[in-house]
Amino acid sequence: MKYPILLLAGRDVERREFLDGLDPEEKYKSKVLYPFLGKTVIEWVIEELLKSPYVEGLYILGLSKEDLSVEGPIHFVPVDYQSNVSQKYKAGLDYLIDNNKYHEVIIGCSGDCPGVSVEGINSFFEYIQDKKDYDFILSVVPHEAVKESFPDSKRAIASLKDINITQGELAMLSPRAINEYQKVMDSFTTTDVRKSRTFMSLIKVVARKPSTWFKLIKIVRGKGTLNDVIICFSKAYNLKSDVAIVNDPGLSMDMDLPEDHKKLEEYVSKTKKK
């Protein structure tokens, strides 16, 4: 089965730290257009996605044809490039419906993770094949794999009894999740959550639901498992949820901070650039 990919490519105003450091003159509309090893950042992501047999087409949220010239099944979705994540996803879903491309599940991907590999992408798709009735599936990467490739990574870590994980940049969402849970989506993509060294800020969001407290206590005390986290999130929001463990360090590393650029240049030079 092939899937439409909503590729996030605009600029979130509150996350200007990357471009503030590397583009003080504001030459680039978005960090995904920043030069990276002879291409733009987003072109590295597009190339890997289009290698996958599971990809029907890429629907770019936040850029226009004037911003980026690429070949392939590429569509530019009209949406304000500074709109928040939930607004971009809603615009992408509406675009798919209006253009007779409606699908029972939608895949979202960040446009600023140039280290992602087609192997990691395919691994995610293989996991979700039999989970079309789910509302939300998030990719996660074992932290040991991240630490080996990015030893000084500042990405948030969930330290659990059975595994330590870092959030990945691929996610599966149902149309219901996109339409009805926009505030939830935005609450998990704030600056504080993205920069935190732990998932404590995420726990604070979920803790607003009393039905999750028993599982949360286990997690906070270091006795919670990955399955506890999944159950906790599902109960909190009445969303059938899961995580896909993908052993691809590049999937966990996007460009939020100026130092991320150099780290990813070194990683991509070793793993992709011939």
N, C-alpha and C positions, 0 to 999 in steps of 0.2 A: 504494500500500500504506500502511496505517495502522499505527502503532507504539504500544506502551505506553511511557509515560514514567515512570521512577522519579525522583521529585523529592525531593532531599535537603533536609530541613528541620529536623533536630534540632540540638542544640548539642554541638559537640565540646569537651570540657572544656579541652583544651590550647590551644584558640584563643579564649580568653576576652577577649583584648585589646580587641576591638571593644566588647563589652558592658561590660567593666570601665570603659571610658572614657565611654560614653554612657548606661549603665544601672547605675550603682554600687549602687543599691538592689535590683537584681535583680527588677525589676518584670516583665520580659519573659522568658518561658521560652526563647525562641530569638531570635537576631538577625533571623530572617526575619519575626518578628512586630513588629519595631520600626516605628514610624510613619515614613512616607515619602511626602511630597507628597499627603497626604489618604488614603492607603491604607497597608496594611502592605507591607513589602518584597516578600514572596512573591506578593502579589496582582498586582503589576506583571509578574512572571514568568509567572504562571498565565494572565493575559490574553493575552500574546503567544503562548504555547504553544497555547492553545485557538483562536487565529486560524488556525493551520496546518492545512491539509487532510490532513497526514500523521499527525496525532495521534489515536490511538484513545481514549486516556484518560490521566488523570494519577493516579499512585499515590504519595501523599505519605508519605514516610518520616520519622517523628519527631514528627508532630503528630496530634491527634485532632479529631473534630468539635467538641468543646468549645473547642478552641483557635482554630478558624478556620471561618467561615461563608461558603462560596462556592458558586456554582451551576455546574452543568455536569457532565461525566463525571469526577467527582472521587471518589477512593477513599482512605481512610486506612488505611495498613498498620500493624498492631500491631507496634511495635518500640520498644525503649528509646531515648528521644530523645538520650541521651548515648552510645549505642553508636558504634563506629567505622564508617568508610565501608564496609568489606567486610561487616560484620555487617548493615548496613542494606540493601546490595544483595542479600545472601543472603535476608534476610527478604522483600524485594520479589519476588525470583524465586519463592520458595516460595509466596507469596501468589498470584501469577499462575497457578502450576500448580494450586493448590488450588481456584481459582475458574474453572478452564477458560479461562484467558486466556494460556496458554503461547504464546510467540512464539519464532521461531528466532533473533532478535536482540533485545536490550533497549537502550533509550536511557536514559542517565543525565543528569541536569541538576541543577545547583546551584540552590537556592531563593533565593540572595542576590545575583543578578545582574540587578537591575531595569532596567538599560540595554539588555538584549538585545532585538532586534527580530525580528518575524516574518519579515522578509526574510532575516536571518541564519540563523534556524532552518530556513527552507525551503531555503536554500542547502546547509546541512549534510545535510538529508534527500535532496536531489537527488544529492548526491555519493555517498551510500551505497547508492543504489538497486540497483546491480549488484554489490554486495559482501557478499552475505548469507553467504558462506562464510568471512568474516573473523572473527577472535576479538576484535579490538580496533581501533577507529578513534577517534582523538582529534581534536577540533576545535582548530585553531590560528589565530591572527590575525596578519597581517603587522604587525610592530612599528611601522612607519611610520604605519599607520592608528591604532594605539593612542597613539603619541606625539603625533599631531596633536590627538586629542580629550582625552587625559590626559597632558599634557607632564611632569608630576611623578610619573607612575606608578612604583610600586616593584615591579611585577610582574616575575617572572623572565623573562629574555630568552635565547633560544638564538641566538647569533650564528654563522651558517653562511656558507659560501662563496657560496651562491646566494640566501639569504633570511635575514632576521632575524625570529623569530617569538615570540609570547607564547601561552601555553596558554589555550585557551578552556574554557568551562564545560559543553560538551556532549560526550558520548562514546557510542559504540556498543560494546556488550559481548555476547559470546556467552554462553549459559548455562555452557559449559565454563570460560570465563575467570572467571566469578563463583564457580563451585563450586571450582575448583582453584587459583586464584591470589589468594587472599585476603591473604596476607602481602605479596605484590608490590603489590597495590592499596593497602594501608595504607602501605607504604614510600614511595610516591609522593605521599602526602597529609600528610606530617608538617609540623610548623611550620617546620623548617629549610628544607625544599624549597620551601614556599609563599612564604617571605619572601626567599629568595635572589634577588639581582639577576641571577644567571646560572644555567645549568642544571648547574653543576659538581657540586652535591650529587646530582643525578640520575645523572650520569656515574659517580659513585662507587658507586652502587647497581648499575648495569649492569656495571661493571668487575669485579665478582665472578665473571663468566663469562669464562674465557680465550678462548672462541671469538669474543669481541667486540673483542679488544685491537687488532687491526689497524685496524678502523674507528674505534675510540676515539682512537687516536693521531692519525689524520687530523682528527678533530673538535676535539681539544684544541689542535692546531697551527693551527687556523683554516682548514683545507683540506677539511673535511668538508662534504658537502651534506645537504640534507634527506633524500634517498634513503638516504644512509649511516646517518643516525639511525634510519630505519625498519628497515633491514636489521639494524642493531646490536640494536635492541630485539627484533625478531622472533627472531633467533638466540639471544639471551640467555635468552629465556623459552619458546621453541618455540611462539610465538603468531603467527598470521598477522595482521599489523598494518599500519596505514596512518594517515595524517593527512588531515584535510579542511581545506583553507585557506578560511577564511570571512572576508570583509572587513566585519566588524561589530565595531567597538571595544567596544560594550556587552557583547559575549559574553566579553570577556577580563577584565572588571572586576567582581569580587565585593567583598563587604564583610568584609575581614579586619581592617582597621585603622580606628580612629575617624575619621581624615581621609578615608577612602573615602566616608563618608556624604555629606559636603559636595560632593566631586568628582562623585559620581553624581547628587546633587540638581541640580547645575548642568547636567550632561549630559542628564538626562531632561527637565528643564524646557525645554531647547532642542529636543530631538528628538521628544518625545512630548506633553508637556502643552500643551494648547490654551488 
